[in-house]
Amino acid sequence: MGRITNIQFDSKYPAIEDLRSRAQQKIPKFAFEYLDGGCNEDVNLYKNTSEIREVELLPEYLNEHTGSNMQTELFGHTYDAPFGIAPVGLQGLMWPNSPEILAKAAFEHNIPFVLSTVSTSSIERISELTEGLAWFQLYHPTENRLRDDIIKRAAAASCPVLVILCDVPTFGFRPRDIRNGLAMPPKMSIKNILQILGKPEWAMKTLIHGQPNFETLKPYMPKNLDLKQLGKFMDQTFSGRLNEEKIKPIRDMWKGKLVLKGVANEVDAEKAIRLGLDGIIVSNHGGRQLDAGESTIKPLTRIAKKYGDQITVMMDSGMRSGPDIARTLASGAKFTFMGRSFMYGVSALGKEGGNHTISLLKTQLKQVMDQICCEQIVDFPKHLVSK
């Protein structure tokens, strides 16, 4: 599979918000609300983006500028841009076959794709599509046997980076999903069926690709579970609360790079360093877990300043554009990840959605770099306007 160097996007959708609007038209309401919503009153969902946009960059117009290079070295691999595709659960519910579409696009553009344990493609299939370059994000299983087997499969699939999740000790309280029957166990109401009938392309593609399933977890699930039994299985199988004692055996077992996602304070960042982790992703799960928490950019700024020379500090949650990525890099992140933006893209444009969204973000980010006279990604902090 060849790499994409010619960056082009569909001019009908020149912003992530355009993709969001189109996605809303194309997928059933229950699927869109699962993708789009935060938790409780959505305070942190909106704060994530608005507080990133309070960050300002300083241009240098009279300096000589020989060009901007977005290439970024991360964990021994040089990526073509400083952003990747974050893990998202139930991707195939939002758009059929979307994890495969996005994994292929990420590989072709040479950016990282992170597969969630609860996405709708398997570790093995995504590894095949990305020639072993995809990362894997682990929800912590209750049983050590299951944990060990999933980690061995990720290693056998040549995943270079294992991401462990610490910000889901409980399921977020999400009123939209509860109203739509997408809490565990999920249920398909007459209202949801009518929504499906109103989205014929989504319905047809779902028929073609089959009902979305937790493909990575299939070997461990009893056959022919009904929805209620599936909910019970998920509750019994996964324990979201991580601690140092649970992380230590994973660090011992995993020979590749190990990253902790969901870090939201300096104490947890310090523990990650002490445990010998290679990186952290400052994140609040896209505002889907704790509405009363901080936005991501605030702890990112503090953590990067204090620990950025001891561990690779990355961020997700809240970015919706190239300028947002630039603001986050200027605030101290070495790399960034986005989830919803890519799901809007694939839900809006199907198999072209991944390529379009990556190309759009690359174009926007390069424009910022050229405008402020930033030649390398590592130079972004020099352009931060101090408050």
N, C-alpha and C positions, 0 to 999 in steps of 0.2 A: 504494500500500500504506500503510495507516494505522499510526501509531505506537501501541504498547501503553502505556497509562498505568495501567490497573487491574492491579495485581500480584497474581497468584494462582498457587498451585502445588498439586499433588496431595498431600493430607495423608498419604497412605500412604507417601510418600517424603520425609520432612522433613529428610534429611541426605544429603550426597554418598555416604556409606558405604552408605546404603540403595540408592542408584542403582547403586553398584558391585556390591552383592550381586545385585541383579536383573539387571544386565548379564551377570554370570557365569552366571546360569541360562539366558539367552536366546541367547548367541552361542557358536559352537564354541570349544573349549578353546584351539586354536592362535591364534585371533583375540583371545581374551581375554588370553592370556599375552603376545601382542605388545603390546597396549595397556597392560597392568598392570605389566609387568616393568621392571627397571632394567638394569644390566649386572653382570657378574661375580657378586658375592655380595649385590647389592642394598643395600650399606651406605649409599651416598649417597642412594638413593631414599628410604629411611626417615629419614635424617638431615635431608634437606631439610625435611620436615614437622615433625619433632620439634624442630628448632632454631628454626624460626619460632615454635613454640608456647612457647618459653622467653621470648619478648618479652611484657612486661606493660604494660597500659594503666592510666592513672590517671583515675578518675571524679571529677567535680566535682558533687556532688549539690545543693548549695545555690545554685548559680548560676541566674540566669534563663535559660530555654531557650525560644526562639521557634520551634523546629523544625529538622529536619536536611535538608540539601540535598546529594544525591549527585552533582549535575551537576559535570562536570569538563571544563575547556578543555584541549585537547591538539592541537597543530599547527593551530590556527585553527578547530577544530570543537569544539562543546560537546556532549559525550556525556552520557547520562543516568545513567551509573554509572562508577566509576573502574576498571573491569575490562573486558577483551575476551577473545575466543576466540583462543588461540594456534594457530599452524600445526601441523598433525599430518599426517604422511604416511600413505598407504594408508587413508584414512578409510572408504572404501567397503568395505574388507575387514571392518572391525569392525561396521558397520551400513550396509546398502545405502542409497545416496543421502544419506548423512549430511552431506557438506559443503554440499549444497543446503539441507537442513533447518536446519543451524546458521547458514548465511549469512542465510536468510530471518528466523530468529528474532533474530539480531543486528541486522539492519536494522530490524525492527519495534520492538525495544527501544532502538534508537539507541546501540548499543555497537559497537566495531570487530570485524570478523571478518578474520583473516589466513589467506590461502590459501597452502598449501605448493606448491612446484614439483612435489613427488611425491605430491600428493593425487589424488583420483579425479574431480575436476571441473575444467573449464578456466577460465582467467582470464576469458574472454569470458562464459561462462555465469554465473559468480559475480558479475561486474560487472553483468550484466543484472538479477540478483535483488536487488542492493543499490543499484541506481541509481548505480553508479560510486563507492560509498563503501568497498568492501572494500580491504584492504591486500594486498600480494603479497610473499611471501617467496621469495627466489631462492637456490637451490643454485648455486654457481658452476660454470658449464660450462668444459670444457677449452678449447673453441674460442671465440675472440672473436666469430666470426660468429654462433654460436648464442646467446652471451650478449647480443649487441646486439639480435638479433631478439626474444628473450623480453622484454627491457626495453622495446623499442618496442611490443610487444603490451600490456604492462602500462600504458604511457603512453596508448595508443589506447583502452584500456578505462577510462581516467580514474582509475586507482588513485591515491589521494592520497599513499600512503606505500609506499616500497619498503624491504623488510627484507632485509639480506644476512646470511648465516649464517657464523659463524667458528668454531663449536665442533664441527665434524665433519671434522677432517683425516683421520680414519680411521673405519671402521664400528666402533661399540661392540661389545665381546665379550659377547654375550647368550646364555647357555647355553640358555634356554628356546626361543628362536627357532631355534637350531642343532638342538636335538632335534626341533623341530616342522617342520623343513625350510623355515623362513622366512628363512634367510640367502640371500644372492645367489649362485647362482641358486636360486629357490625350487623346491620339488618337492611334489607332492600325493601323500601316502602313503595306504595303505589305512586307517591309523589316523585320518588327517585326514578321509577320506571318511566313515568311520563317525561321527566327531564331527558332521559336517554333517548326516547323516541323523537324528541325535538332536536337531537344532534346526530343526524343520520351518518355523517362521515365517521365520527367517533365510534358509533355503534357498529358500523360495518368493519372498521379496522379492529375493533375489539373481537368481533366474531372471527376474523381472519387469524389473529394472533392468539386468541383464546383468553379466557378469563385470567386476569393477573393473579399470580401466586408468589409466595415467598420462595423463589427458586433455590436459593442457597440453603434454605432450611428443609427442603423437601425430604432429604434422606432421613431426617430425624422425626418427621411428622407421621402419625398414624394415618392410614389411607382413609379417604372418604369422610373427612371431618365435615360436620355441618358448621354453620357460622358460629353457633354458640360454643361448640367444642373447640373451634379454632381460637376463639377468645380465651378460653380456659387454658389451652396449650401455651399460648403466648405468655399469659400471666405466670404460669408455672415454670416456663423455660428460661425466662430472662429476669435477672436482678440488676436493675439499673444503677444501684448505688455502688460506686467504686470507692476503694480506700487503698492505702499504701500496701497492705498485705495482699490484696487482690492483684495489684499491679506487679509486684516483685516477681511472681512466677512467670508472668507474661514476658517481662524483660529478660528473664533467664532463658526462656524458650525461643523467643523471637530473635533471629540473627540479623534481620534487616533493620531499617530505621523504624523507630517507635515514636509515635506522636500522640499527645494527649489533647483531645478536642473538648472545648467547653470551659476552658479556664477563664475565670472572671475576676480574679483577685491575685494579689502578690503572694499570699500565703501558699496557694495551690501551685503557682509558678515555681516557687522555691522548692516545694516538695517534688515537683517533676524533675528539677535539676538534681536534687539529692538522689532520686531513684535512677538516674542515668538515662533519662529519656533524651531523644535527639531533638525534639521540637514540641511546641505547644501551638494550638490554634485558639486564640482568644475569641470566644463565641458565646452568645446567649441563645443558641438554637433558633436563630431568626426571630427572636421575640416570642417564641411559642411555649416557653416554660415558666418564666417568672415575670409577670407584668410589672411588679414593683422593683425590679432590678435596674442596674445601670445600663445605659446603651453600651455597645461594644467599644466605641472609639475611646472612651474615658479610661477604662482599665488597660486597653492596649497601649495608650500613651505612657502610662505610669510603668507598666511591666517592661515595655521595650527600653525605656530609659534606664531602669534598674538592672534588668537581666539580659538585655539584648546581646551582650558580649559573652554570655554563658550558655545560651540555648537559642535555637532558631525560633523566633517569634513571628507567628502568622496570624491572620484574622479572617473571620467570616461574619456574616449577619449585617445587613443594612445597605450594602453597596448595590447601586442600580445603574452605574454608568462608568465610563472611562475616567472622568474627573473624580468620581468617588474612590476609584482604585488609587488614583494619584494622591488624593488627600490622605488615604490610609497608609500608603507607602511613605509619604512625607512625615507621618506621625510615628513612624518607627517600625511598621510591619516589614518583614523581609519578603513576604508573599501573601497573596489574598485568595479567598475562595468565595464563590457565589453559587447559590442553589436556585432560588426562585427565578432569577433572571433567565437561566438556561431552560427551566421548565416552561416559562412563558414562551420562550422562543420555539421550543419543539411542539408545544401545544398549539401555537399559532400557525406554524409553517411545516409541521410534520417532519419528513426526512431531511428537509433543508434547514430546519430550525437551529440545529447545533452549529453548522457552518456559518449561518447568518449571524447568530449571536456572538460567536467568537470573533468574527471579522468586524462586526460593529464595535465591540469593545476595544479591539486592537486599534481600529481607526481613531476612536475617540481618545484613547490613551496617548497615541502618537501625536495627535494634534496638541494635547496639553504639553507634552515634552518639548515639541518644537516651539510652542508659544513661550514657554518660560525659560528656554535655553538649558534644558536638562538632557544631557547626552547619554547617561547610563541610569539604570534603575536605582543603583546605590546612591546616586546624587540627589534623589528627591528630598531627603531631610534638610539639605542646604537651602531648599526653597520654601521651607515652612515659615509662615509668618507667626512669630511668637506672640502669645497673648499676655 
